[in-house]
Amino acid sequence: MGWPPPGEPPRTPRQNWRLAIVIVAIVAVGVLLASGGLVSIARRYRIGTPTVNYPVSSSPSSVGAAIDPAIVDVTTSLGYQGAEAAGTGIVLTPSGEILTNHHVVQGATTVSVTDVGNGRKYSGTVVGYDASEDIAVVQLSAASGLKTAQLGDSSKLAIGQDVVAVGNAGGVGGTPSEAQGTITALNRTITAADDNGSAEQLTGLIQTSARLVAGDSGGPLVDSSAHVVGIDTAGSARFSFRNANAGGYAIPINRALSIAHEIRSGHSSSTVHIGPSAFLGVQIRASSQDEASGAAVAGTVSGSPAARAGIGRGDVITSVAGHEVSSPTDLSSTMHLHHPGDRVTVGWVDQAGRTHSATFTLATGPVG
C-alpha cells in the first residue's frame, strides 16, 4: 500500500500523542440502560487545540503508511444522552465490515464512520457485540473496495517485542496517531467499569508501554511489519479501568477475530448479542454498598416500556425475565439476552418497600 493512496490529497503530519488531549468543555448527563448496555455517565466534549507542543514527524512512519488506509474513525451520537463519542475501527473486508471495541459503540443511536483510506464517510450498523470481551462488528452502508488490514498472529507475541498503537487519539480525526512501545506483559486481567457500577472483567490482554488515550479504542496494535496483533482498548470518559497498571492494553487479535466470526455468522450466545438492541428505558444510578440488592432507578425515559409500566425514580429493579438482578451488571448481562419485541416480566421494589411486577414488550433502543 502506498502513502497516500492514489488520488488522495496529502495528509497532515502524523502526531505522536504523549500527553492527554485538552478537553475544553465537559457536561455530565444521565445513565441509560439499552439492551442490557448500561451506558455510563457520558460527557459531551469538544477537543481544543493542544496547549502543549506534541512531537511531530514530517511524514508518516512506514508502519503508519501500511496500516492507516485500513483504519476508520468511528463517531457515535448518544441520542438519549445528548452527547457524542469517538473511537477507531479496523477494516476487515472490502465491503465494509469493521472491527472495534464494544464500548466505542455502546449507547449509540447513530454510527458514522470515516474511512482513512479513501476519505469517505459512511453510516454504520452494529451487526453484533460481546460486551464481556469488549468486541463489536459494524457494517458500513454501500461500502466497496475498501483497503483491509493485514492480520498477524497474537499467539506468537513475546514480552519485549516492539509494537505501535495506532488510532484516533482524542477523537480529532485526520491522520491517525501513533504511540510506540513494547509488550510489557501478556495474559493480563483487568476490570473495565462504567461510572454507574456496571463492570466486565477483561482477560488475556496484551499490556504495552504504548501510551493510549480516549479515541484510540478499537484501533490496531501492530508489530514492526504493520500486521495487526491486537485491538487497542483505552479508558475514556465512559469507560475506565480498575486494578490496571501503567501503559496500554489490547485484546489479542486471535481472540478478537474468533468473536468477530461468531458475530458475522449470526451465532448469538450468553455473551454475544446479534442485531438491534432492546430498550427498557431506565436510567440507572451507581449503587453503593449500603443499598439494597438490585439496580437502582434514577429515572425513566418518557414513553418507554419502563415508564408505561409504572417504574419510577427511587425504585429498585430486582428481576428481568426470571433472572435475578442484584446489581447494575446483572441487569446489563440479562438485557443482552433480549431483542426488540421480546415480552419480558420485570420485578421491582418501590421506595415504600412494596414489590411490583409487570410484563411488557421491549422497544428498540441504543446499542447495548
C-alpha positions as CSV (number, residue, x, y, z in Angstrom):
1,M,0.0,0.0,0.0
2,G,1.4,3.4,-0.9
3,W,1.0,6.6,1.1
4,P,-1.1,8.5,0.5
5,P,-3.5,6.2,-1.5
6,P,-3.8,7.1,-5.2
7,G,-5.9,10.1,-5.8
8,E,-5.9,11.2,-2.2
9,P,-4.7,14.6,-1.1
10,P,-1.5,14.9,1.0
11,R,-2.2,14.3,4.7
12,T,-1.3,16.4,7.7
13,P,1.8,15.4,9.7
14,R,1.5,12.4,12.0
15,Q,1.2,13.2,15.6
16,N,2.8,11.0,18.3
17,W,0.5,11.7,21.3
18,R,2.4,11.5,24.5
19,L,0.1,13.6,26.7
20,A,-3.7,13.8,27.2
21,I,-5.7,16.0,24.8
22,V,-7.1,19.1,26.4
23,I,-10.8,18.8,27.0
24,V,-12.4,22.2,26.7
25,A,-16.0,21.6,27.9
26,I,-17.4,18.7,29.9
27,V,-21.1,18.3,30.7
28,A,-22.3,15.2,32.7
29,V,-25.5,13.6,31.6
30,G,-27.7,10.7,32.7
31,V,-27.1,7.0,32.5
32,L,-29.3,4.9,30.2
33,L,-30.0,1.2,30.0
34,A,-30.3,0.0,26.4
35,S,-30.4,-3.7,25.6
36,G,-28.5,-4.6,28.7
37,G,-25.9,-2.0,28.0
38,L,-25.6,0.3,31.0
39,V,-24.2,3.4,29.4
40,S,-22.1,5.2,32.0
41,I,-22.3,8.9,32.8
42,A,-21.1,10.2,29.5
43,R,-19.6,13.6,28.9
44,R,-20.2,15.9,25.9
45,Y,-16.9,17.4,25.0
46,R,-15.1,19.1,22.2
47,I,-11.4,18.8,21.7
48,G,-9.5,22.0,21.8
49,T,-6.1,22.9,20.3
50,P,-3.4,21.3,22.5
51,T,-1.7,23.9,24.8
52,V,1.5,21.9,24.8
53,N,3.8,21.0,21.9
54,Y,3.5,17.4,20.8
55,P,6.4,15.8,19.0
56,V,5.5,15.5,15.3
57,S,7.2,14.0,12.3
58,S,7.3,15.5,8.8
59,S,5.9,12.3,7.3
60,P,4.1,9.2,8.4
61,S,6.2,6.2,9.6
62,S,6.4,3.1,7.5
63,V,4.1,1.4,9.9
64,G,1.5,4.2,9.5
65,A,1.8,4.2,5.7
66,A,1.0,0.5,5.7
67,I,-1.9,0.3,8.2
68,D,-3.6,3.8,8.0
69,P,-5.6,3.0,4.8
70,A,-7.2,0.1,6.7
71,I,-8.3,2.3,9.7
72,V,-11.6,4.1,10.2
73,D,-12.7,6.9,12.6
74,V,-15.9,6.0,14.4
75,T,-18.2,8.7,15.6
76,T,-21.4,7.9,17.6
77,S,-24.3,10.0,18.5
78,L,-25.6,9.2,22.0
79,G,-29.0,10.5,21.3
80,Y,-30.6,9.8,24.7
81,Q,-27.6,11.4,26.5
82,G,-27.3,14.5,24.2
83,A,-23.6,13.7,23.6
84,E,-21.2,12.3,21.1
85,A,-18.3,9.9,21.3
86,A,-15.4,8.9,19.1
87,G,-13.2,5.9,18.6
88,T,-11.4,3.8,16.0
89,G,-12.0,0.7,13.9
90,I,-10.2,-1.7,11.7
91,V,-11.4,-2.7,8.2
92,L,-11.9,-6.5,7.9
93,T,-13.5,-6.8,4.5
94,P,-13.6,-4.6,1.3
95,S,-17.4,-4.5,1.7
96,G,-17.0,-2.6,5.0
97,E,-17.1,-5.0,7.9
98,I,-15.4,-3.1,10.8
99,L,-13.9,-4.5,14.0
100,T,-13.9,-2.2,17.0
101,N,-14.4,-2.2,20.8
102,H,-17.9,-2.7,22.2
103,H,-17.5,0.4,24.3
104,V,-16.9,2.5,21.2
105,V,-20.4,2.0,20.0
106,Q,-22.2,1.4,23.4
107,G,-25.1,3.8,23.8
108,A,-25.1,4.8,20.1
109,T,-28.3,5.8,18.4
110,T,-26.4,6.5,15.2
111,V,-22.9,5.5,14.0
112,S,-20.9,7.5,11.4
113,V,-17.6,6.1,10.1
114,T,-14.9,7.8,8.0
115,D,-12.6,5.6,6.1
116,V,-9.0,6.9,6.3
117,G,-8.1,5.0,3.1
118,N,-10.5,6.8,0.8
119,G,-11.6,9.7,3.0
120,R,-15.3,8.9,2.5
121,K,-17.9,8.9,5.3
122,Y,-20.4,6.0,5.7
123,S,-23.3,5.3,8.0
124,G,-22.7,2.2,10.1
125,T,-25.0,-0.5,11.6
126,V,-23.8,-2.5,14.6
127,V,-24.1,-6.2,13.5
128,G,-23.5,-7.5,17.0
129,Y,-21.3,-7.3,20.0
130,D,-19.8,-9.1,23.0
131,A,-19.7,-6.7,26.0
132,S,-17.8,-9.3,28.1
133,E,-15.0,-9.3,25.7
134,D,-15.4,-5.6,24.6
135,I,-15.7,-6.5,20.9
136,A,-18.2,-5.3,18.2
137,V,-18.6,-5.6,14.5
138,V,-20.0,-2.7,12.4
139,Q,-21.2,-2.9,8.8
140,L,-20.8,0.2,6.6
141,S,-23.6,1.1,4.2
142,A,-22.9,0.9,0.5
143,A,-19.1,0.4,1.0
144,S,-16.9,-1.4,-1.5
145,G,-13.3,-1.7,-2.4
146,L,-12.0,-0.7,1.0
147,K,-8.4,-1.5,1.9
148,T,-8.2,-4.2,4.6
149,A,-5.8,-4.7,7.4
150,Q,-3.0,-7.3,7.3
151,L,-3.7,-9.5,10.3
152,G,-1.0,-11.1,12.5
153,D,-0.8,-14.0,15.0
154,S,-1.1,-12.9,18.6
155,S,-0.1,-16.3,19.9
156,K,3.4,-15.6,18.7
157,L,3.9,-12.4,20.7
158,A,6.7,-12.1,23.2
159,I,7.5,-9.7,26.1
160,G,9.9,-7.0,24.9
161,Q,8.6,-7.1,21.4
162,D,8.2,-3.7,19.7
163,V,4.7,-2.6,18.8
164,V,2.9,0.5,17.7
165,A,-0.6,1.6,18.8
166,V,-2.5,3.4,16.1
167,G,-5.8,5.3,16.5
168,N,-8.0,8.3,16.5
169,A,-6.3,9.9,19.6
170,G,-8.6,12.5,21.2
171,G,-11.3,11.8,18.6
172,V,-9.9,14.6,16.4
173,G,-9.9,12.6,13.1
174,G,-7.4,13.2,10.3
175,T,-4.2,11.3,10.1
176,P,-4.2,8.6,12.8
177,S,-1.8,9.0,15.7
178,E,0.9,6.6,16.6
179,A,2.3,5.6,20.0
180,Q,5.3,3.4,20.0
181,G,6.1,1.0,22.8
182,T,7.0,-2.6,23.7
183,I,5.0,-5.5,25.1
184,T,5.5,-5.5,28.9
185,A,3.1,-8.3,29.8
186,L,0.8,-11.0,28.4
187,N,-2.4,-12.6,29.6
188,R,-3.3,-9.7,31.8
189,T,-6.7,-9.3,33.6
190,I,-8.3,-6.0,34.4
191,T,-11.8,-4.8,35.2
192,A,-13.4,-2.4,32.8
193,A,-16.2,-0.4,34.5
194,D,-18.8,2.2,33.8
195,D,-19.3,5.1,36.3
196,N,-22.7,3.6,37.3
197,G,-21.1,0.4,38.6
198,S,-21.7,-2.0,35.7
199,A,-18.4,-3.8,35.1
200,E,-16.8,-6.5,33.0
201,Q,-13.6,-8.4,33.6
202,L,-11.4,-8.5,30.6
203,T,-8.9,-11.3,30.5
204,G,-5.9,-12.4,28.4
205,L,-5.0,-8.9,27.5
206,I,-1.7,-7.6,26.0
207,Q,-0.1,-4.9,28.1
208,T,2.2,-2.4,26.4
209,S,4.2,0.7,27.2
210,A,2.5,2.5,24.4
211,R,0.5,5.5,25.6
212,L,-3.2,5.2,24.8
213,V,-5.8,7.9,25.2
214,A,-9.5,8.2,24.7
215,G,-10.3,7.8,21.0
216,D,-7.6,5.2,20.4
217,S,-10.1,2.5,21.4
218,G,-10.8,0.0,18.7
219,G,-7.6,0.9,16.8
220,P,-4.9,-1.6,15.8
221,L,-1.9,-2.6,17.8
222,V,0.6,-3.6,15.1
223,D,4.0,-5.2,15.0
224,S,7.1,-3.9,13.2
225,S,5.7,-5.4,9.9
226,A,2.4,-3.4,10.4
227,H,0.4,-6.7,11.0
228,V,-2.4,-6.2,13.5
229,V,-1.7,-8.2,16.6
230,G,-4.2,-6.6,19.0
231,I,-7.2,-4.2,19.4
232,D,-6.3,-1.1,21.4
233,T,-8.5,-0.7,24.5
234,A,-8.2,2.7,26.1
235,G,-10.0,4.3,29.0
236,S,-12.4,7.2,28.4
237,A,-15.0,9.4,30.0
238,R,-17.5,6.5,29.7
239,F,-15.1,3.6,30.3
240,S,-12.4,3.2,32.9
241,F,-10.0,0.5,34.2
242,R,-9.7,-0.8,37.7
243,N,-6.6,-2.7,39.0
244,A,-4.7,-1.6,35.9
245,N,-1.0,-0.7,35.9
246,A,0.6,2.0,33.7
247,G,0.6,1.5,30.0
248,G,-1.9,0.5,27.4
249,Y,-3.9,-2.7,26.9
250,A,-5.0,-4.5,23.8
251,I,-7.2,-7.5,23.1
252,P,-5.2,-10.2,21.2
253,I,-6.2,-10.3,17.6
254,N,-6.8,-14.0,17.5
255,R,-9.4,-13.7,20.3
256,A,-11.0,-10.7,18.7
257,L,-11.3,-12.4,15.3
258,S,-12.8,-15.5,16.9
259,I,-15.6,-13.4,18.5
260,A,-16.0,-11.4,15.3
261,H,-16.5,-14.6,13.4
262,E,-19.3,-15.6,15.8
263,I,-20.9,-12.2,15.3
264,R,-20.6,-12.2,11.5
265,S,-22.0,-15.8,11.4
266,G,-25.1,-14.6,13.4
267,H,-24.3,-17.0,16.3
268,S,-25.7,-15.5,19.4
269,S,-24.8,-16.8,22.9
270,S,-25.0,-15.9,26.5
271,T,-22.4,-13.2,25.8
272,V,-22.7,-12.5,22.0
273,H,-25.7,-10.2,21.0
274,I,-26.7,-10.2,17.4
275,G,-28.8,-7.4,15.8
276,P,-30.6,-4.4,17.2
277,S,-30.6,-3.7,21.0
278,A,-33.7,-3.9,23.1
279,F,-34.7,-0.9,25.2
280,L,-36.2,-0.9,28.7
281,G,-35.9,2.8,29.2
282,V,-34.5,3.3,32.7
283,Q,-31.7,5.5,34.0
284,I,-29.6,3.5,36.4
285,R,-27.8,5.1,39.4
286,A,-24.4,3.9,40.6
287,S,-25.1,1.6,43.6
288,S,-23.4,1.9,46.9
289,Q,-22.5,-0.9,49.3
290,D,-25.2,0.0,51.8
291,E,-28.0,0.0,49.2
292,A,-30.4,-2.9,48.7
293,S,-29.6,-5.6,46.2
294,G,-30.7,-4.7,42.7
295,A,-30.4,-1.9,40.1
296,A,-31.5,1.5,41.5
297,V,-33.5,3.6,39.1
298,A,-32.6,7.3,38.8
299,G,-35.3,8.0,36.2
300,T,-37.1,6.7,33.1
301,V,-37.4,7.8,29.5
302,S,-40.7,9.3,28.7
303,G,-42.9,6.8,26.8
304,S,-40.5,3.9,27.3
305,P,-41.7,0.4,28.3
306,A,-40.5,1.0,31.9
307,A,-42.2,4.4,32.2
308,R,-45.5,2.9,30.9
309,A,-45.2,0.0,33.4
310,G,-45.0,2.5,36.3
311,I,-41.3,2.1,37.2
312,G,-40.0,5.4,38.6
313,R,-37.2,7.1,40.3
314,G,-36.1,5.5,43.5
315,D,-37.4,2.1,42.6
316,V,-35.0,-0.9,42.5
317,I,-35.2,-3.5,39.7
318,T,-34.8,-7.0,41.2
319,S,-35.6,-9.3,38.3
320,V,-36.0,-9.4,34.5
321,A,-37.5,-12.4,32.6
322,G,-37.0,-14.7,35.6
323,H,-33.3,-13.7,36.1
324,E,-32.4,-12.2,39.5
325,V,-30.9,-8.7,39.3
326,S,-28.6,-8.0,42.2
327,S,-26.6,-5.2,40.6
328,P,-26.3,-3.0,37.5
329,T,-24.0,-5.5,36.0
330,D,-26.6,-8.2,36.4
331,L,-29.2,-6.0,34.7
332,S,-26.8,-5.4,31.8
333,S,-26.0,-9.1,31.3
334,T,-29.6,-10.1,31.4
335,M,-30.7,-7.5,28.9
336,H,-28.0,-8.6,26.5
337,L,-30.0,-11.8,26.1
338,H,-33.0,-10.0,24.7
339,H,-34.1,-8.2,21.5
340,P,-36.7,-5.6,20.5
341,G,-40.2,-7.2,20.6
342,D,-39.4,-9.7,23.3
343,R,-42.1,-9.9,26.1
344,V,-40.5,-9.9,29.5
345,T,-41.6,-9.7,33.1
346,V,-39.8,-7.2,35.3
347,G,-39.9,-7.2,39.0
348,W,-39.1,-4.2,41.2
349,V,-39.4,-2.7,44.7
350,D,-40.7,0.8,45.2
351,Q,-39.4,3.3,47.8
352,A,-42.0,2.2,50.3
353,G,-40.7,-1.4,50.1
354,R,-43.7,-2.7,48.1
355,T,-43.0,-5.3,45.4
356,H,-44.3,-5.0,41.8
357,S,-44.3,-7.0,38.6
358,A,-45.3,-6.2,35.1
359,T,-45.0,-7.8,31.7
360,F,-44.4,-5.7,28.6
361,T,-42.7,-5.6,25.2
362,L,-39.2,-4.3,24.9
363,A,-38.6,-1.5,22.4
364,T,-35.7,-0.8,20.0
365,G,-33.0,1.4,21.6
366,P,-29.4,2.5,21.6
367,V,-26.6,-0.1,21.2
368,G,-26.4,-2.1,24.5
